[in-house]
């Protein structure tokens, strides 16, 4: 399908005048029209009067380095000549060429770089969102009592929300505007990220993360189209590649903030036994800062002028293009440079196209024939090609980023188990255990009149052991079980040794008083630093490829550089 903004023309005014603007002011019916009258074809210029033809430079004679403005003028003249000598060019191609010429006049400068940072923060928020669940799972599984199935569902739900958001916001952006949709999408993400950080139950946390994913899912499809419509053709590929770098920066930001916040268990508070706000919830809030910053920045950014022109909003589009032009040239020290565009040829509106399609779609067969035009062979192949590449990239990168934390935890657990201490048939009487027990297995032991008070039991297993007249008080346990044990006349006071931790045990005159309820965080997570380091290195490793693509995309070509990267991978 032809781009609706390829190969078109526009008129410019001369001198330092903006030109006048009014409804129906021009002889061709357009609103933008210059103030000066058209010249006669045979009219002579005062500048050329008395000019000696012998003073002209001939071909092959040195004429100096051309000014950039002369280069642009020559490029436009070449395009006009190609259109004049070539086959008939469609109206859509002419409109595209017109827009490219206008963006060349506006230049590339302060406005684009400001928009680059604002949209980069939105893309950074998308990158952070992909890592949040992976980083909080090791802590949230204790706080929310998550099973393995629930942890998998939590990771799935976030990406499901992002997929739905991409479909919804991508379509709406073509109907209501790029900027407006991006603002709403980021606002939805911020609101539900905030709510998810306070959710105490798994169901609410899952629901809020789903909706936050729907919000952030709109950033990628909107950001690239929004930014590209403020770029001229020769800078589009390069600067869109630089924009991708913010996604990797988001992963680095998430790794650093997780490393600095989640292990700090003092960074939280509780209100009774029902509401607990631990450090991983603080990290969830901090992870939303890029989205908030981008949302604030977008309030000062204009709508895409290309979108406005497509929707017949010529006045607004002209004012925004003038704003871009004046901002760039003022920052370059040339405030006197005038935006000389006075006539912008507009495409057919959506209503005009709808009437044409409606007249040719009286039956379902005709409607299908019209829709099939959007699936032409060229677009179908390109879409399928890019979809496969994106799927493979997402499957490998996103999948591994969610899987790595649990995998690292599993590997460290295997290493931890290899160092276990085994005690066999030990007998302990009248002893006060005031030290923690860690990574131990006690088989066929006997514990008579012993006290276990204010200690931590971590990865401790008692097998076929006897406990008689013992007292367990203020015990905090992790991965601790009693299996095939006999427990007589023993008191458990203020412990988290719940019923499921006693497997096939025989209880005789045993009491449990003031048991702790719910899940709690472990005081130590050995795998935290390694998880954040692996994620940080993963994000950092992508940066060189991003930089290479930005530098060489315009020189090598899109398809070739994609193929080279896939071959290296």
PyMOL commands that set and color helices and strands:
alter all, ss='L'
color gray80, all
select helices_A, chain A and resi 53-55+68-85+91-106+110-143+148-176+178-198+202-216+218-228+233-261+279-286+289-298+305-310+314-331+350-359+364-375+377-418+499-501+528-556+558-568
alter helices_A, ss='H'
color red, helices_A
select strands_A, chain A and resi 11-12+20-21+32-33+269-271+275-277+341-343+421-424+427-429+432-433+437-443+446-448+451-453+456-463+466-468+471-478+481-483+486-488+491-495+502-503+506-508+511-513
alter strands_A, ss='S'
color yellow, strands_A
deselect
rebuild
show_as cartoon
